[in-house]
Amino acid sequence: MNNSERKLEIFIGATKRDLDEERLKVLQAILEDGHIPSGMELWSSDIEPTRDTILNRLNPCDIHIVLLGARYGEMMEEKDMSFTEWEYWQSASKRPVLAFVLDGKDFEKARAQVIQDDPNEADRSHALERFRKALLSKQFCRSFRFRKAEVGELGRLCATAIHKVIDSPKLPKNAGWMRADSEDLKTGREIRENPFLDRVLTRIRQFSKLTKRVVVAPESKQALGKIFWKTMIGSIRETGYTNLFFESGSTLAYVSHQFEAEVLESDGDMGRWNIRTNNVETLLQLVLHTREDVGRLPIAAPDPHDPYGAIFPPDWRKIRQDQSREPRNLYDVENKAIANLKETFHKSLSNPLILATTSGLDLKHPKEHFRGPHVGSHPNMLFKRAIFTTDSPVVLFLHAEKLGAPFEEGKCFPVFGPDLPWDKARQEYPFAACVGYRVRNGNSHLPQDLEGLSPEETRERNDPERIKRVLSDLGFKILYAEKKIESEGGMVDGAIIAANDRFGMLLPKH
């Protein structure tokens, strides 16, 4: 999308009592730059802000601007947090945030006056300081002052920051509104006029949750894919594991993309790999951009009822089960389906390396047999049980937030259970784990809200030392790699690769 052709919707978040003039300057700057502002001052006066009304306004926005002065602001009844900070954490991992924070000297003076005028604010000082630190750590953060001339300067700073975001990779390519005569929309209309391409696009749109998953923790997913191939390609070549299976899931789409970039393009290593997948993103990506032997496994169309674009055996629709609230053994029909898929695997891929992922890995559920990897659908549970128990080496890719994600009874399916506990499977079958994480330089962990976690939980899960401890406790004691990649804004993306003894025997450390 051409940057000059799009208008962005920009949310303005700020406390109400002390920043009226600053909000107005920011609003004017957004309008003068040709974009669309959204904020409480533009809502009907009879709208009482609630979580739902705020989210309805915030969710369509492409950029979030936060103004923070000397007040922490009105508190939400159901959370020990102000509306302004809560709004920020809703955006922290979903859209670029531009922060404008009151300068330290002005802040100290104004804060004393605020506390004098509103005694409730005194109890919020710790929360305000926490919020200030979070905003000051942002890549796009500037200070402002209450002086008349400098308040006018705030509009110029705002416009400049918006331009920087537009020109950065932080803004999704599909962000904003477009003119009907723009080149992108012309191309879209041309594709729609082609009945064959239109049919393909219509089918892809059925996989509605693909994009939502792809944009979660993209830096961690990209880093783990890059680090995996740079670290493991020597061992993979030496041991002859050129038959690859990429499982479904957004994380594996990043892994297959990095396979193309780091192995095929960088080394000119094309034409020697035999690849199978049940991931529609990986399938399209490698078929359209490489000359490798790429095919579906199983040989079927993506399930139109699966919003993630996964390919499962069509006859599995007849044996679907509801989520269980108690651990159970698999039924005979389920075991037969798994056995048939494993037989298909062995016929299609000799000695494969299986690259897999999971919705979460529960570490300490009170019900032992709900621990381990879990997924959201019954076909995916059967598929994972099959590929995890083929006796072929399996690498489990996940970003740090998933390492410890709890099993939700009535919503999830455990991959393992009483007939094959996770504690037994991870010892008897060749497993490795590749965990991606994101921290700030200087070991100050990233305060963002992902997968419904609090900032503190997110920082804890992204701690590399914690990741290594967890993997070691799970029996993944062979450390292949602990590597980092410097990113923009003082961020560090990294990955830790560890394996159990059985995996290490099949793919010795290079």
N, C-alpha and C positions, 0 to 999 in steps of 0.2 A: 504494500500500500504506500503510495507516495505521500510523504509527510505533509506536503502543501495542500493535499486534497482532503484531509480529514479534520474534523472538529471533535475535540475530546470533551467528555463530560467530567467535570472536576469537582470533587466534594470539598467543602470548606468546613473544617472542624475547629471550634474555638469556644472558650468560655464566653458567656453572654454579657456579663456586667462590665468588664473592664477593657474589651477589645473591639468596641463598635466601630471606631474609626479605622482600625487596622483591617478588620473584616471587609469594610467598604472598599479600601484601597486594593485589597486582593481581588475582590469581586470585579472591580473596574478593570484591573489588569487582565483578568481572564476574558472579560467581554471584549476589550480592545484588541486582544490577541486572536479573537475569532473563535473562542471556545465557549463551552456551556457550563456555567457555574451551578452548583447544587449545594444548598445549605439551609439551615433553619430560618435564616432571615428571608428566604424565598418561599417558605411554606405558608400555608394558610394560618392565620393567627389563632384559629380555634383548634389546631392540631397540637395535642399534648404528646411530646416525644416519648415513644416507648421503644423497646428493642426492635419490634417488628417494623414500626414506621421508619426508624433510622435505617435498618437494613434494606428496606424497600427503596430508599433513596441512595444508599451507599453501594449496593450490589451492582447497579449498572455503570458506576463511575469507573473511569480509566486511571485517574490520578487522585490522590488524597492529599490535601494541604492541611497541615496542623499548625495553628497559631497558639503558642503557650506563653502567657504573661505571668503575673504574680499570683493568680488564683488557680486553685486546683479544680474548682467548679462543682456543679451540682452532682450529688451522688445518686447512683442507681439503687433502687430499693432492694433488688434481688442480688446485687453484687457489691462487694466492698471496693468500689471503683467509680470514678467519675464517668459521666457520659463521654466526655472528650477523650479520655484515655481508653475507654472500652471501644470506641469507634476506631481508634488507632490500631488496637490489637486485631480488630476484624480485618484491617487492611494490610497488616505488616507482611504477610506472606502471599497476598493476593494481587496487590497493585503497587506501583511506585508511590512512596510517601515523601512529600516535600515538607520539611519542618522549619518553622521560624520561631525561635526561642528568644525571649526577652534577655537582653544583655545583662551580665552579672551585676554591674553597678546599679543599673536601673532596677534590677530585680530585687536586690536587698532593700532598697528604699521603699519600693512599691509593696513588697511583701509585708513589711512592718505596718504599713497603712491598711492593707487588706485585713490583717489579723485584728487590728484595732476596730475596724468597721464591722467585721464579721467574725465573732469568736469561734464559730464552727470551723473556720479555716485553720485555726491553730492545730487542731487534731489531724489535719490532713497534710501537715508539712512533710512527713516521711513519704507519703504517697506522691506528693508533688515532686520531691527530690528524685525519687525513683523514675518518675515519668520524664523529668528533665534529662536525666542521664541516658535514658533510652533514646530520646529524640536527638540529643547531642552526638550520639554514636552513629547516627544515620549518615550515609554518604551525601545526601542532599539536605544539609542542615545549615541555616544561616541565623545569625543573631540580629535583633533589631532593637531600637531604642524608642522611648516615648517622646523624644524631641520632635517638634512639628516637622522640621525639614526632613528628618530621617524616617518619619512615618510615610512621607511622600515617596521616599526612596524604596520603601517596601514593595510598592507595585512593580518597580523596575526589576528588583531582585526576584520577585515572583515570576515575571515573564521570562527572565533569563533562565531560571531553574526549570521552567516548563520546557523551554527549547532544548536544554541539556537532556532532559528525560526523553524527549521525542527522538533525539539523535542517539540515544543509548540503547543497548539490547534489553534494558529493563522493561521497556514498553512492548507489550505483545504486538505482533504484526497486524492482528485483526482489531486492535483497539480503535475506538472512535467511530464517528459518523462520516459518511462519504457522499459526495455529490453524485447524482444519477449518471452524469456524463464522465465520471472518472474512468481511468484506464482499467482499474481492477474490476469495476462493475461491468464495463464493456466486455471484458474477458469472461466474467461470470455468465453474462447473457449469451455469449457465443457458445459456451459449454452447454448451457441449458438448451440451446437450439439443436445440439447434437444428441439424438435420442439415445445413443449408446453410452456416451459419457454422462449424460443426465441420469441414466439408470444406475451407473456406478456411484455417482455422487449421492443419489437418493439412498442407496444401500449403506454407504458410509455414514450418512447422517443418522441411521438407526442406532449406531453405536454411540449413544448420547453421552456416556460417561467417560469416554476416552480422553477428551480434552481436559476434563476436570482432574483426572488422575495425572495426565502428562504435565500439567503446570504446578503440581505439588512437588516441592523440593527439587526443581530441575537441576540446580547446580550440583547437589549431592549425587544425583543419578548420573549426570554427565561425568563427574569426577570418578565415580566408582567404575564406570565403564572404561574410561581412559586408563585408569591405573591398573585395572584388571588385565587388559590386553598388553600393556607395556610390561607388566610383571610376569604374566603367565605364558606369553606366546612362545618363549623358548622351551619351557617344559611341555607345552602342548605339541609343538613340532617334533621334539625329540621322542615323545612317546607315541606319536602317530595318531593323535586324536583330531583328525581332520574331518570327522563326521560330527556335525554340531546339531543340537536341537535347541531352538529358542522357544521357550514357553510363552504363553500369553501374559500380558501385563505391561503397563506403561514403562516400568523400570527396564524391562527387557528390550523395549523399543530403543531406549538410550544405549543399552549394551550392544545391540546389533548395529546401531548407527556408529558407535565408536569402533566396532569391528571393521566396518567399512573404511572408516577414516584412518585408524591406526595400523591395521593389518593389510587391507587390500590396497588402499591408495598409497600409503606411506612406503610400503615395501614392494609394491608392484606384485603382490602375492595373489594374483587372480587365477582362477581356473583350476584350483587344486582342492577346493573345499566342497563337501557334500552337505547341504544344509536342509533341514526340515524344521517346520514350525507350525504351531497352532495359533500364532499371533498375527492378526490381519495387518497391523502396522509394520511389523518386521517383514512379512511376506511381500507387501507392496514396495517397501523400501528397497529390499535386495533384488527383487525381480526387475524393478525399473532402473536401478542404478549400478548393477554389477552383472558380470557374466557367469556367476557361480551357478552350480546346480542347486536350485532352490525349489522346494515343493512343500505341499501341505501334508501334515500328518496329525490326525487322520485325513484321508482324502474325502473331504466334505466341504460344503460352503460354510462360512461363518454363521453361527447360530443367530438368526434375526431377533431371538428373544434374549440374547445376551448383550447388554448395553456396553460391554467392554471389547467387543469384537473378537471373542475367542472362538476357536473351532473345536467342536466336540463331536464324537460319533452321533449321527442323527438318531439312532435307536435308543440313545440314553434318555431321550425325552419321556419315554414310556416308564422309566424306573425312578423318576425323580421323587425325592423324599423331602419332607419339611424339616426345618431345623429342630434339633433335639435339645431339650433342657436337661437331659441326663446323658452321661456317656453310654454308648452302646457298641456292641459288636456289629460289623457289617453284615447285611443280609446275604443270602446265597446269591441272589440275582446281582447284587453289587460286586461280590467277589468274582463272579463270572465275567462281568463287564470289565473289571480291572485286568483279569487274566487274558481276555481277548485283546485288550489294548497293548499289554506287554508283549504278546506274541506278534502283533503288528509292528511294534517297535523293533523287535529283534530281526524281523524279516526286512524292514525298510532301512535300518541303520545298524551296520555292524560296528560294535565297539564305539558307541557315541559318547561325547561329552555333553551332558545335559545342563543347560543354563536356565534356572528357574527363579521364581520369586513367590511372595506370599503377601496376603493382606496384613498379616501381623504375626508376631511370634510371642506367645504368652509364656512368661517365665515362672509365674508363681500362682496360678489359679488354685483356689482351695480344692477343687476337684481335679485330681492328678491327671485324669485322661482328657481334660480340656486344655492341657498345656501343650506347647509346641506350635507349629504353624497352623493357621486357620484362614478360611476363605469365606466368601459371601454366597457361594452357590453350590448346589449339590453336584452338578457336573464337574465343577472345578475341583471339588474335594476328591472325587473319584479319579480324576485325571492326575492330580498331584500324588495321590497314593500310588498310582501306577508308575509314574516316572521316578518317584523317590525310591521305589523298591525293585528296580530293574537290575541292580548290582552294577550299573554303570556309574561312573563318577558324576556327582551332582554338585553344582555350585549354586548356592542360595544367595541371590542379590536382594538387598534391602537397604533403604536409608535408615538412619539412626532412630527416627521416630517410631519405626515399626518394631525395633528390637526391644521388646517389653510391652508391645501393644496388647491390652487384655482381651481375652475371649469374651464375647458378649452372648450370654445364653439367650436362645430364642432368635438370634440374628445371624450367628456364624455357624460354620461347619468345621469341626476339628479334623485335620487331615489324618491324625492317628487316634487310637482309642484303646479300649481294653484288649482287643485281639492283637494289636501291635502298638504298644505304648511308645511315645516319642523318646523316652529315656533309653529304650532298647534300640529303636531304629537308628538314632544318631550315633550309636556305637557300632552296630552291625553292618550298616551300609556306608559306602564311601561318600562322605559329605564334606563340603567346604562352605564357608560363608564369606561373602564380600559385602562389607557394611560401609556405606558412604555417610559422611558427616560434614557439618559446617560449623566453624568457630571463627571468632575474631582473632586477629593477630595479637600476640602477647597473651594468649591463653584466656582471653576474656570472652566467654561464650556468647553466642548470638542470641539476643532476646527477641525471638519471634514466636508466633503462635501457629503451630502446624498440627493438623490432624486432631483439633480440639484440645490440645495440650495447653497448660499454662506456660508462661515464659520460663518459669523455674524448671518445670518438667522438661521443656524442650532443651534448655541449656544442659540439664543433667544427662539426657539421652545422647546429646552430641559430644559429650566428654570422651575423648579417645581412650583415656585410661579406664573409664567405666566400660566401654565397648570391649576392650581387651579382656577385662575381668569376666564379663558375661560370656564371651566366646570360650575362654579357658574353662569356666565352670561347666559349659555345655560339652566339653570334650574336644574342642577345636584348638589343639595346643601347638600345631605346626604353624608357625607364623611365616607366611610367604611375603607379606608386605605390610608396612605402615607408612604410607606416603601422603604428601600434601601438595596441593596446587594453589598458588597465590591467585586470588581473584580481585575484582574491583572493590574499592571502598574498604580496604583493610580486612577483607574476608579471606579465610583459608578453607578450601574444600579438600577433603581427604578421604581415604578409604583404608580399611584394614581387612586383609585377606588371611584367613586362618582355616585349618582343615584338621580332620581327625586322622588317626593313623592309617586307616584303610585307604582314604583318599591319597595320603602321602605316599603310599606304596605304589599306587597306579600312576601318579604324576609327581615324581620326586621334585624337590625344590631345585630350581635351575641355578 
